[in-house]
Amino acid sequence: MVDDELELRLSSETDRDWIYRLRHEVYARELGQHSPNPAGLLTDDLDEGNVYIVAALHGEPAGFISVTPPWAGRYSIDKYLRGDEHPALREDGLFEIRILTVDPSRRGEMIGKLLMYAALRWVMAHGGRSIVALGRVGLLPMYLGLGLASTGVAVRSGAVDFELLTGDVAELTDRTLRQYGPLLRDLRRTVRWRLEVAFLPEDESCAHGGASIEALGRGFDTLDAHRDVVPADVLDAWFPPAPAAVAALTDGQRWIARTSPPAQAGGLIEEIARRRGVPEDAVAVGAGSSDLIFRAFRGWLDASSRVLLIDPCYGEYAHVVERVIGCRADRFPLRREEGWRIDPERFARALRERYDLVVVVNPNNPTGVHLDAAELREVLAGAPGGTRFWIDEAYVGYAGAGQSLEPYAAAADNAVVCTSLSKMYALSGLRAAYLTAPPRLAAELRRWTPPWAVSLPAQIAAVHALRDPAYYAAQWAQTVVLRAELAAALTAIGADLHVSESVANFVLLTLPRGGPGAAQLVDRCRRQGVFLRDLSPLSPAFEGRTVRIAVRDAAANARVAVAVAEALRVPLGVA
């Protein structure tokens, strides 16, 4: 049983003294891994970069576990093993879990397992996909029972024997929930969970923004409250759809609501082809880009497929590839110090590994950086034969004229372009998107599409929206102005914030190390009715310090800046 006075939380500075004393007591005096020292404190040079999660029982220390994130730059394991000799140590964005320690008087009370679980949840919340650990041989049954796998690599440190253990974070989470789900649901009511991540994963789907709409209630009976909320956590347009689209929906709403749409959306396909200058047989439509992603990927890929994803990028892709289809996904890492830019030469070299599918979001969400169409076309043209590219152009309108690869995709044999009408055309609530592909692939997607997949309101609104490019060009231009104003207001807060404008309808705000993390900032702003997006779960590249803020109208943007400034005035350690 677990005492209802058990608390799990991140350590504070005042915890460090007892952590180092307990480390000395266990690893120097009890186990003999290190030599005892007169101070009775055991530290190492990784402590500054480590994250400690502590367990306290009735307010007294009960144990701790340490996590070394990839942005620390090095790992404890480096002292014993060379990364180039062990594949498990070459994983990009690797997290090391280490020094699981429980006070001798508290052993056997499940505290160790809960600390391991807390470390796993923290890693997952920071975009971790793989973990490694040096597991003490005497505790191997517990580690293996939790789902970690032994590599068979032995390490000896002092008088203690260890084995190198590895684990896939998603698989470990699934196993933990299958094995301990009922117990964890009971513990949720008793354990005092003080971490910045939920005690239990919410569901099996991909995590998205959208907490702002959830805040309005599930029953849709408090929708008027949307005026009190700033939904800067989702990239929906701040402006309304084209006037003709609004008028068509408003004037015919009773008839539209009760009438079945054209089964194959032929009129919408004709309008898309005419406006984009591509053949009709190169177009397939869907109820939003996610609909197209799920249908296409499940048709083209299986468990044996190899996929390359840009990292970071839109999270739905990793979810579908790894969690829905179950195939291998490699990452092409983008680098903060390079401004998150896709380096075409480095990208071309990565493609030599030969992939079945390569996903490029351009402009990229969530980094907001765009690779020029000419450079991307050159990469595609030089890729190995048999490589298919999926180019997500949800925000390409913000990149300027001539930046879409739709004409290339219609004529080439190795590319598909997915274009959402949701964000750029203010139709997110209606769900409409299309892809441009070689006619053979487009026909394949149309065969896999159920009738009436795109609703009548969505078809009507999309057709009218596409017919008014001047209206949208003006809104996109105004978005650039509002984006610059929002970035300036956030920069003026100071506090060593780093604010970068995307080419699309959002900015990124990165917090300095040593202060509140992204999750804390998001939580504090949410209490003021301002919703931001914590990017940490998408990739460890964000280091738990970056939030994405969607551009809204001028008044809402001002409210965002005020909420962020107020949130950052709260002292560290105060909820």
C-alpha positions in Angstrom: 0.0 0.0 0.0 1.0 3.6 -0.6 0.5 6.2 2.2 -1.8 9.0 1.3 0.8 11.4 2.5 3.3 10.5 -0.2 4.2 13.4 -2.4 6.1 13.3 -5.7 7.6 16.5 -7.1 10.6 18.1 -8.7 13.3 18.9 -6.3 14.0 22.4 -5.0 17.4 23.8 -4.0 16.7 23.0 -0.4 16.3 19.3 -1.3 19.8 19.0 -2.7 21.4 18.7 0.7 19.4 15.6 1.8 19.7 14.2 -1.7 23.5 14.3 -1.6 23.5 13.0 1.9 21.3 10.0 1.0 23.4 9.4 -2.1 26.5 9.2 0.2 24.8 7.0 2.7 23.6 4.5 0.0 26.3 4.5 -2.7 29.4 5.1 -0.4 28.6 3.5 2.9 26.0 0.9 2.0 27.1 -0.3 -1.5 30.7 0.7 -1.7 30.4 2.2 -5.2 32.2 5.3 -4.0 34.6 6.0 -1.2 33.1 7.7 1.9 34.1 11.3 2.5 34.2 13.4 5.6 31.4 15.8 4.4 29.0 12.9 4.0 27.8 14.4 0.7 28.0 12.6 -2.7 27.8 14.8 -5.8 29.1 14.8 -9.3 29.6 17.3 -12.2 26.3 16.3 -13.8 24.2 17.6 -11.0 23.8 21.1 -12.6 22.2 19.6 -15.7 20.3 16.8 -13.9 16.6 16.9 -13.0 15.8 15.4 -9.6 12.3 14.0 -8.8 11.8 13.4 -5.1 9.4 11.5 -3.0 8.5 12.8 0.4 6.4 10.9 3.0 4.7 13.0 5.8 7.0 15.8 4.6 10.1 13.8 5.2 12.5 12.7 2.4 11.8 9.1 1.2 13.8 8.8 -2.0 14.7 10.4 -5.3 15.5 9.6 -9.0 17.6 11.6 -11.4 17.0 12.3 -15.1 19.7 13.6 -17.4 18.1 15.2 -20.5 19.9 15.4 -23.8 20.4 19.1 -23.6 22.7 18.5 -20.6 25.2 17.6 -23.3 26.6 14.5 -21.7 25.6 11.5 -19.6 26.8 9.5 -16.6 27.1 6.5 -18.8 29.8 8.3 -20.9 32.2 7.5 -18.0 31.9 3.8 -18.7 30.8 3.2 -22.3 31.5 4.7 -25.7 28.5 5.8 -27.6 29.9 4.8 -30.9 30.2 1.2 -29.7 26.6 0.8 -28.4 23.6 1.5 -30.7 21.4 2.2 -27.7 23.6 5.2 -26.8 23.4 6.7 -30.3 19.7 7.5 -30.2 18.9 11.1 -30.9 17.3 12.9 -28.0 18.2 10.2 -25.4 17.3 10.6 -21.8 19.3 8.8 -19.0 17.5 7.7 -15.8 19.9 7.2 -13.0 20.5 6.8 -9.2 17.1 5.6 -8.2 17.4 5.7 -4.5 15.0 5.0 -1.7 15.7 5.7 2.0 16.6 2.3 3.7 13.7 2.7 6.1 11.2 3.1 3.3 12.1 0.3 1.0 9.4 -2.2 0.0 6.7 0.5 0.0 6.5 0.8 -3.9 8.2 4.2 -3.6 10.9 3.1 -6.0 8.4 2.0 -8.7 6.5 5.3 -8.4 9.7 7.3 -8.8 10.5 5.3 -11.9 7.0 6.0 -13.2 7.3 9.7 -12.4 10.6 9.8 -14.3 9.0 8.2 -17.3 6.1 10.7 -17.3 8.5 13.6 -17.0 10.6 12.3 -19.9 7.5 11.8 -22.1 6.3 15.3 -21.3 9.6 16.6 -22.6 9.5 14.8 -25.9 11.6 11.8 -24.9 11.4 8.8 -27.1 14.2 6.5 -25.7 15.7 6.1 -22.3 18.9 4.3 -21.0 19.9 3.4 -17.5 22.6 1.6 -15.6 20.5 -0.8 -13.6 22.0 -2.2 -10.4 22.1 -6.0 -10.8 20.4 -6.5 -7.5 17.4 -4.5 -8.8 17.2 -6.0 -12.3 14.0 -7.9 -11.6 12.2 -4.7 -10.8 13.6 -2.9 -13.9 12.8 -5.7 -16.2 9.4 -6.0 -14.7 8.7 -2.4 -15.5 9.6 -3.1 -19.2 13.2 -2.0 -19.5 15.3 -4.4 -21.6 18.8 -5.5 -20.8 21.5 -5.1 -23.5 23.7 -7.6 -21.7 26.4 -5.0 -21.4 27.9 -5.2 -17.9 29.5 -2.2 -16.1 31.3 -2.3 -12.7 31.7 0.8 -10.6 33.5 0.4 -7.3 32.0 -2.7 -5.7 28.7 -2.5 -7.6 27.7 -4.3 -10.8 25.3 -2.8 -13.3 23.8 -3.7 -16.6 23.0 -1.3 -19.5 19.2 -1.1 -19.9 17.2 0.6 -22.6 13.5 1.3 -23.2 11.2 2.9 -25.7 9.2 5.6 -23.9 5.9 4.9 -25.7 6.2 1.1 -25.2 7.1 1.5 -21.6 4.1 3.7 -21.0 1.8 1.2 -22.7 3.2 -1.6 -20.7 2.9 0.3 -17.5 -0.7 1.2 -18.1 -1.6 -2.4 -19.1 0.1 -3.8 -16.0 -0.6 -1.2 -13.4 -3.5 0.8 -14.9 -6.1 0.0 -12.2 -3.6 0.5 -9.4 -2.4 3.8 -10.9 -6.0 5.1 -11.2 -6.5 4.3 -7.5 -3.2 6.0 -6.6 -4.2 9.1 -8.5 -6.7 9.8 -5.7 -4.1 9.4 -2.9 -0.6 10.3 -4.2 0.2 14.0 -4.0 1.4 14.5 -7.5 3.2 17.8 -7.9 4.9 17.3 -11.3 4.1 19.6 -14.3 2.7 16.6 -16.3 -0.6 14.8 -15.7 -0.4 11.7 -13.5 -1.9 9.5 -16.2 -1.8 10.0 -20.0 -5.1 11.3 -21.1 -5.8 8.9 -24.0 -4.3 7.1 -26.9 -4.5 9.9 -29.5 -1.9 12.4 -30.5 -1.7 15.4 -28.2 -2.7 18.7 -29.8 -3.4 22.2 -28.8 -7.1 23.0 -28.1 -7.3 23.2 -24.4 -9.0 26.5 -25.0 -12.0 24.9 -26.7 -12.1 22.2 -24.0 -12.4 25.0 -21.4 -15.8 25.9 -22.9 -17.3 22.6 -21.7 -18.0 19.3 -23.4 -21.7 19.9 -23.8 -21.4 23.0 -26.0 -23.9 24.9 -23.8 -21.4 27.6 -22.7 -20.1 28.6 -26.1 -20.6 32.3 -25.4 -17.7 32.0 -22.9 -15.3 32.0 -25.9 -15.2 35.7 -25.6 -13.5 35.4 -22.2 -10.8 33.1 -23.6 -7.7 33.9 -25.7 -7.2 30.7 -27.8 -3.5 31.2 -28.6 -2.8 27.5 -28.2 -4.3 26.6 -31.6 -3.4 28.1 -35.0 -6.9 28.8 -36.1 -7.3 32.1 -38.0 -7.9 35.2 -36.1 -10.1 36.6 -38.9 -13.5 35.3 -40.2 -13.9 33.4 -43.5 -14.5 35.3 -46.7 -17.7 37.3 -46.7 -19.3 35.2 -49.5 -18.5 32.0 -47.6 -20.2 33.4 -44.4 -23.2 34.6 -46.4 -23.7 31.3 -48.2 -23.7 29.4 -44.9 -25.8 31.9 -43.0 -28.5 32.3 -45.7 -28.9 28.6 -46.4 -28.2 27.2 -42.9 -31.5 25.3 -42.4 -31.4 23.7 -45.8 -27.6 23.0 -45.6 -28.0 21.3 -42.2 -30.5 18.8 -43.4 -29.1 18.1 -46.9 -26.5 15.5 -47.9 -23.4 16.8 -49.7 -22.2 15.8 -53.1 -20.8 12.3 -52.4 -17.4 12.9 -54.1 -17.1 16.7 -53.7 -16.7 17.1 -57.4 -17.5 20.8 -57.4 -14.8 21.4 -54.7 -12.3 19.4 -56.7 -13.0 21.4 -59.8 -12.6 24.7 -58.0 -9.3 23.6 -56.4 -7.9 22.4 -59.8 -8.9 25.7 -61.4 -7.5 27.9 -58.7 -4.2 26.0 -58.3 -3.6 25.3 -62.0 -3.4 21.5 -61.7 -5.4 18.7 -63.3 -8.6 17.6 -61.6 -7.3 14.0 -61.6 -4.3 15.1 -59.5 -6.6 16.2 -56.6 -8.2 14.3 -53.7 -10.1 15.9 -50.9 -10.7 15.1 -47.3 -12.3 16.3 -44.0 -9.1 18.1 -42.9 -5.5 17.2 -43.4 -5.6 14.6 -40.5 -8.2 12.7 -42.5 -5.9 12.6 -45.5 -2.9 11.6 -43.4 -4.6 8.7 -41.7 -6.1 7.4 -45.0 -2.9 7.8 -47.1 -0.4 6.5 -44.6 -2.4 3.5 -43.6 -2.7 2.6 -47.3 0.9 3.2 -48.2 2.8 2.0 -45.1 3.0 -1.1 -43.0 5.1 -2.3 -40.1 8.1 -3.0 -42.4 8.2 0.6 -43.8 10.9 3.1 -43.0 9.9 6.8 -42.6 11.9 9.9 -42.1 10.4 12.8 -40.1 11.7 16.2 -39.5 12.2 16.8 -35.8 10.5 18.9 -34.5 7.4 18.8 -36.7 3.6 18.5 -36.5 3.0 15.7 -34.0 0.3 13.8 -35.9 2.9 12.4 -38.2 4.9 10.6 -35.5 1.6 9.4 -33.9 0.3 7.8 -37.1 3.6 6.3 -38.2 4.7 4.9 -34.9 1.6 4.4 -32.8 -1.1 3.7 -35.5 0.9 1.8 -38.1 3.8 0.7 -36.0 6.6 1.2 -38.5 10.1 2.6 -37.9 10.5 6.4 -37.9 13.9 8.0 -38.1 14.3 11.7 -37.3 16.1 14.4 -39.2 17.0 16.8 -36.3 16.7 20.5 -36.7 19.0 22.6 -34.6 18.1 25.6 -32.5 21.5 27.2 -33.2 20.8 27.0 -36.9 17.5 28.8 -36.5 15.6 25.5 -37.0 16.4 25.7 -40.7 16.4 22.5 -42.9 19.9 22.4 -44.3 19.4 21.1 -47.8 22.8 19.5 -48.1 22.5 17.7 -44.7 19.0 16.7 -45.6 20.1 15.2 -48.9 22.8 13.2 -47.2 20.2 11.8 -44.8 18.0 10.6 -47.7 20.8 8.2 -48.8 19.5 5.8 -46.2 16.5 5.2 -48.5 13.1 5.7 -47.0 9.7 4.6 -48.1 8.2 8.0 -47.1 9.8 11.3 -46.1 7.5 13.9 -44.4 8.4 17.6 -44.7 6.1 20.3 -43.2 6.9 23.5 -45.0 6.6 26.1 -43.5 7.3 23.9 -40.5 5.0 23.8 -37.6 6.0 24.2 -34.8 9.3 26.0 -35.7 7.8 28.4 -38.2 10.7 28.2 -40.6 10.3 27.8 -44.4 12.6 26.2 -46.9 12.5 27.9 -50.2 10.6 25.9 -52.8 13.5 25.9 -55.3 15.8 24.3 -52.7 13.2 21.8 -51.7 12.6 20.8 -55.3 16.3 20.3 -55.8 16.4 17.9 -52.8 13.4 16.0 -54.1 14.8 15.7 -57.6 18.1 14.2 -56.3 16.5 11.7 -53.8 17.0 8.0 -54.3 14.5 6.3 -56.5 11.5 4.8 -54.7 11.5 7.6 -52.1 8.1 9.2 -51.7 7.7 12.7 -50.2 4.8 14.0 -48.3 4.9 17.8 -48.2 2.6 19.5 -45.7 1.8 23.0 -46.9 -0.8 24.0 -44.4 0.8 27.5 -44.0 2.4 28.0 -47.4 0.2 31.0 -48.2 2.3 33.0 -45.6 5.5 32.1 -47.5 4.6 34.1 -50.5 3.7 33.5 -54.2 5.4 30.6 -56.0 6.3 28.7 -52.9 3.9 25.8 -53.3 5.1 22.5 -54.7 1.6 21.6 -55.9 2.5 21.9 -59.6 5.6 19.8 -59.0 3.6 17.1 -57.2 1.0 16.9 -60.0 3.7 16.3 -62.6 6.4 14.3 -60.7 6.2 10.8 -59.5 7.7 11.1 -56.0 5.8 13.8 -54.2 2.4 14.5 -52.6 1.4 17.9 -51.3 -1.2 18.1 -48.5 -2.9 21.5 -48.2 -5.3 22.3 -45.4 -8.0 24.9 -46.0 -8.6 25.2 -42.2 -5.9 27.6 -41.0 -5.2 29.8 -44.0 -8.9 30.1 -45.0 -10.5 30.3 -41.5 -12.4 27.1 -41.9 -11.0 25.0 -39.0 -14.4 24.2 -37.6 -15.7 22.9 -41.0 -12.7 20.6 -41.8 -11.6 20.7 -45.5 -8.3 19.8 -47.1 -6.9 18.4 -50.3 -3.8 16.8 -51.6 -2.1 17.2 -55.0 -0.4 14.1 -56.3 0.4 12.2 -59.4 -2.9 11.1 -60.9 -2.3 7.5 -60.0 -1.8 8.2 -56.3 -4.7 10.7 -56.2 -7.0 8.1 -57.7 -5.8 5.7 -55.1 -6.8 8.1 -52.3 -10.2 8.7 -53.9 -10.9 5.0 -53.9 -10.1 4.9 -50.2 -12.4 7.9 -49.4 -15.9 7.1 -48.2 -18.8 9.0 -49.8 -19.8 12.3 -48.3 -16.5 12.6 -46.5 -16.5 16.4 -46.8 -19.6 18.0 -45.3 -21.9 20.2 -47.3 -21.1 23.3 -45.1 -17.4 22.6 -45.7 -17.7 22.2 -49.5 -19.8 25.4 -49.8 -17.5 27.5 -47.7 -14.3 26.1 -49.3 -15.5 26.9 -52.8 -16.5 30.5 -51.9 -13.2 31.0 -50.0 -11.1 29.9 -52.9 -12.9 32.3 -55.1 -11.8 35.3 -53.0 -8.0 35.4 -53.0 -7.9 39.1 -52.6 -9.7 39.0 -49.3 -7.4 36.4 -47.9 -4.2 38.1 -49.2 -5.3 41.1 -47.2 -5.9 39.1 -44.0 -2.5 37.3 -44.4 -0.8 40.7 -44.8 -2.5 41.9 -41.6 -1.4 38.8 -39.8 2.2 39.7 -40.5 1.6 43.1 -38.9 -0.1 41.6 -35.9 2.6 39.0 -35.6 5.3 41.7 -35.4 3.4 43.6 -32.8 2.9 40.5 -30.7 6.6 39.7 -30.9 7.6 43.2 -30.0 5.2 43.2 -26.9 6.6 39.9 -25.7 10.2 41.0 -26.2 9.5 44.2 -24.2 8.8 42.0 -21.2 12.5 41.4 -20.9 13.4 38.6 -18.4 15.9 37.2 -20.9 13.1 35.9 -23.1 13.9 34.9 -26.7 11.1 35.7 -29.1 11.2 34.6 -32.7 8.6 35.2 -35.4 7.6 32.4 -37.7 6.7 32.9 -41.3 3.2 31.8 -40.4 0.6 33.0 -37.8 2.5 32.4 -34.6 5.6 33.3 -32.6 7.9 31.2 -30.4 8.8 32.3 -26.9 11.8 30.5 -25.3 12.4 30.9 -21.6 15.8 31.2 -20.0 17.3 28.2 -18.2 16.9 28.3 -14.4 13.5 29.9 -14.3 9.9 28.7 -14.9 9.6 26.1 -17.6 7.1 26.1 -20.5 4.6 24.0 -18.6 4.5 26.4 -15.7 4.1 29.4 -18.0 1.3 27.8 -19.8 -0.5 26.8 -16.6 -0.1 30.3 -15.1 -1.4 32.0 -18.2 -4.3 29.6 -18.4 -5.5 30.7 -15.0 -5.9 34.2 -16.6 -7.9 32.8 -19.5 -5.0 32.9 -21.9 -4.1 29.6 -23.6 -0.6 29.0 -25.0 0.9 25.8 -26.4 3.7 24.0 -24.5 5.9 22.5 -27.2 7.9 20.3 -24.9 6.1 17.0 -25.6 6.8 17.3 -29.4 10.5 17.2 -29.1 13.4 17.2 -26.6 14.9 19.9 -28.9 12.7 22.4 -27.1 14.3 21.6 -23.7 11.0 22.2 -21.9 11.4 25.9 -22.4 9.5 26.9 -25.5 5.9 27.9 -26.1 4.1 28.6 -29.3 1.7 31.6 -29.3 -0.8 32.0 -32.1 -1.5 35.4 -33.5 -4.9 36.8 -32.6 -6.4 40.2 -33.0 -4.7 43.3 -31.5 -6.7 43.2 -28.3 -6.2 39.5 -27.7 -2.5 39.8 -28.5 -2.2 42.6 -25.9 -3.9 40.4 -23.3 -1.4 37.6 -24.1 1.6 39.9 -23.4 0.1 41.0 -20.1 -0.6 37.4 -19.0 2.9 36.3 -19.9 4.4 39.3 -18.0 2.3 38.6 -15.0 3.1 34.9 -15.0 6.8 35.5 -15.1 6.6 37.8 -12.0 5.6 34.8 -9.9 8.6 33.6 -8.0 10.1 30.2 -9.0 8.7 27.4 -7.0 5.3 29.1 -6.5 2.5 27.4 -8.4 
